[in-house]
Amino acid sequence: MASQNHVSSVKEFEFNIRFTAGADPLMDLFHEYPTLRLRNARCTVTENAMWRIDHVDGPVDAISAFDEVFLDDEGCNEYLDEHRCSGTREYQVLDRRPAARTVYTYHAHIDRCCAVPAIVTDYIGDGVVFESERTGSTYRWRVLSPVETSLDPLFDQLESTLGTGVQLDVDHLGNGERRRDKVQPVFPQ
């Protein structure tokens, strides 16, 4: 029988990364199309790879523009600094509708990537769960962590990676019990 680990208290923290116009090509689409919204359904990170499933919805012309920027495997959609990521990316559209997309992303060689999931997982370790949403000028993150640790060094690390025109705002630190009120389907019915 496998041993069972007991997580005594799941910690939750939330933060926003705000982008000024021109700071990031993908976030510029959310500036241009205020009703465009991208939500993360799943995000798994290991030491050197990341897998994500994201759902985006908005006006038809915004979705066409989204395809051009997001599905370009030469550019990273997750970088926070001006250097971009050195890893490789592959995208597969799982669901294509005129006003929505569901996209699977595999990102390899993230060891030098300034992406939120990579930085958080490097700091906290295994067992981290991510939820994110992009709207307007904001990339909002909710993170569940099984580890009781000071988050100040993590936020310092995140802040030190931010490029010009990008700002970090810490929104909430606490236990995971608040999460029950936030559970909603990621994909529209």
Buried (B, 14 or more C-beta within 10 A) or exposed (E): EEEEEEEEEBBBBBBBBBBBEEBBEBBBBBBEBEEBBBBBBEBBBEEEBBBBBBBBBBBEEBBEBBBEBBBBEEBBBBBBBEEBBEBBBEBEEEEEEEBBBBBBBBBBEBEEBBBBBBBBBBBBEEEBBBBBBBBBBBBBBBBBBBBEEEBEEBBEBBBEBBBEBBBBEBEEEEEBEEBEEEEEEBEEE
